[in-house]
């Protein structure tokens, strides 16, 4: 695998549940070292448009044909706007990896979906699909789901694009930009 493969990292901006929309930022990087492009879209907080908006963002970038992997901060953006990584893979034919710092509490997620959404079963099906992998790092473990590639290749992409800490640079930079846009100055962990 080339050290400077083009990777798109996606994260959402901070939001309040009273907000109608949340901004999502995409950052195209060569490995974890060089930023090629920043992308921006809006999704509905707790909506069901994150998958289609991510597909649109990916297809519309001039870097689309060079992208080798899509990294997303978690399985949901903008609250419980669930991202279907298998649907993204089907539409764009590029491997997709979700990464979270904390192990998801699936019981709590299911209960929250049941409590707040009429379509909770559909959302839960997407959340619970596929295996969740715990990956050891120098620091803390991360939790990964992937579509379109084996976990060993996903680990290689994550290692290649992580400079410090545990979160790959494309997601970390997307997080910094998204929080800076919303709050005026970035802070917090991706």
C-alpha positions in Angstrom: 0.0 0.0 0.0 1.3 3.4 -1.0 2.2 5.7 1.9 0.4 8.7 0.3 -2.9 7.0 -0.7 -5.8 9.5 -0.8 -8.1 9.0 2.1 -11.3 11.0 2.8 -12.1 11.6 6.5 -15.6 12.7 7.5 -16.8 14.2 10.9 -19.7 16.3 11.9 -19.7 19.6 13.7 -20.9 20.0 17.3 -24.7 20.7 17.4 -27.6 21.1 19.8 -30.6 18.9 19.5 -32.6 22.1 18.9 -30.6 22.6 15.7 -32.2 21.5 12.5 -28.9 20.8 10.6 -25.4 19.8 11.4 -22.4 20.5 9.1 -20.3 17.6 8.0 -16.7 18.2 6.9 -14.7 15.9 4.6 -10.9 16.2 4.4 -9.0 14.5 1.6 -5.5 13.7 2.7 -2.5 11.8 1.2 -2.0 9.3 3.9 -1.9 11.3 7.1 0.5 14.0 5.9 -0.8 16.3 3.2 -4.3 17.9 2.9 -5.5 18.0 -0.7 -9.0 19.3 -0.2 -11.8 20.2 2.3 -15.4 19.4 1.6 -18.6 20.7 3.4 -22.2 19.5 3.4 -25.2 19.8 5.7 -27.3 16.9 7.2 -30.4 16.8 9.3 -29.9 16.4 13.0 -31.3 13.0 13.9 -32.5 12.6 10.3 -31.9 9.9 7.8 -29.9 11.7 5.1 -26.3 11.1 6.2 -25.7 8.2 3.9 -27.0 10.0 0.8 -25.2 13.2 1.7 -21.9 11.3 2.2 -22.3 9.6 -1.1 -23.0 13.0 -2.8 -20.0 14.5 -1.1 -17.7 11.7 -2.2 -19.0 11.5 -5.8 -18.7 15.3 -6.2 -15.1 15.8 -5.2 -12.6 16.2 -8.0 -10.5 13.6 -6.0 -13.1 10.9 -6.3 -11.2 8.7 -8.8 -8.0 8.8 -6.6 -9.7 8.0 -3.3 -8.7 4.6 -1.8 -10.6 4.7 1.5 -13.3 6.6 3.4 -13.0 7.1 7.1 -16.0 8.2 9.2 -16.0 9.2 12.8 -18.5 6.7 14.1 -21.6 5.1 12.6 -23.8 8.2 13.1 -23.4 11.8 12.2 -25.6 14.6 13.5 -27.0 12.7 16.5 -28.6 9.5 15.3 -28.4 10.2 11.6 -27.1 6.7 10.9 -24.5 6.1 8.2 -24.9 2.9 6.2 -21.4 2.1 5.2 -22.5 -0.9 3.1 -24.8 1.4 1.0 -21.9 3.9 0.6 -19.6 1.0 -0.6 -22.3 -0.2 -3.0 -22.7 3.2 -4.5 -19.1 4.4 -4.7 -17.0 1.1 -4.8 -14.5 2.5 -2.3 -13.8 0.8 1.1 -15.4 2.5 4.1 -14.2 2.4 7.7 -15.9 3.8 10.8 -13.7 4.6 13.8 -14.7 5.4 17.4 -12.5 6.0 20.5 -15.0 4.5 22.9 -16.6 1.1 22.7 -20.3 1.6 21.6 -22.8 0.5 24.3 -25.2 -1.2 21.9 -27.9 -1.8 24.6 -28.0 2.0 25.3 -28.0 2.8 21.6 -30.9 0.4 20.9 -32.9 1.8 23.9 -32.4 5.4 22.7 -33.5 4.5 19.2 -36.6 2.7 20.5 -37.5 5.7 22.7 -37.0 8.5 20.1 -37.6 7.1 16.6 -40.6 5.5 14.9 -38.2 3.9 12.4 -35.9 2.6 15.2 -35.8 -0.9 13.8 -34.4 0.2 10.4 -31.8 2.4 12.2 -30.9 -0.4 14.6 -30.4 -2.8 11.6 -27.8 -0.5 10.1 -26.1 0.1 13.5 -25.9 -3.6 14.4 -24.9 -4.9 10.9 -21.3 -6.1 10.5 -18.6 -6.9 13.1 -17.1 -4.4 15.5 -13.4 -4.8 15.8 -11.3 -3.7 18.8 -7.9 -2.5 17.6 -5.0 -2.0 20.0 -2.9 1.1 19.6 0.1 2.5 21.5 -2.4 4.4 23.6 -6.0 3.4 24.0 -7.9 0.9 21.8 -10.2 2.1 19.0 -13.3 0.4 17.6 -13.7 -0.2 13.9 -16.3 -1.4 11.4 -15.4 -1.8 7.8 -17.0 -2.5 4.5 -15.2 -3.4 1.3 -11.9 -4.6 2.8 -10.7 -7.1 5.4 -9.9 -5.9 8.8 -6.1 -6.4 8.3 -6.2 -3.8 5.4 -8.3 -1.5 7.5 -5.7 -1.7 10.2 -3.0 -0.8 7.7 -4.9 2.2 6.4 -5.5 3.4 10.0 -1.8 2.9 10.9 -0.7 4.7 7.8 -2.9 7.7 8.4 -2.4 8.1 12.1 0.5 10.4 13.2 -0.1 10.9 16.9 -2.7 9.5 19.2 -5.2 7.0 18.0 -7.4 8.8 15.5 -6.3 9.0 11.8 -5.4 12.4 10.6 -8.2 12.8 8.0 -10.8 12.4 10.7 -8.9 14.4 13.3 -8.5 17.3 10.8 -12.2 17.1 9.7 -13.1 17.3 13.4 -10.9 20.4 14.0 -12.3 22.2 11.0 -15.9 21.3 11.9 -15.6 22.4 15.5 -13.8 25.5 14.5 -16.6 26.5 12.1 -19.3 25.9 14.7 -17.6 27.4 17.8 -15.1 29.9 16.4 -12.2 27.8 17.6 -11.6 24.1 17.5 -11.3 22.0 20.6 -12.1 18.5 21.9 -11.2 15.1 20.7 -12.3 13.5 17.4 
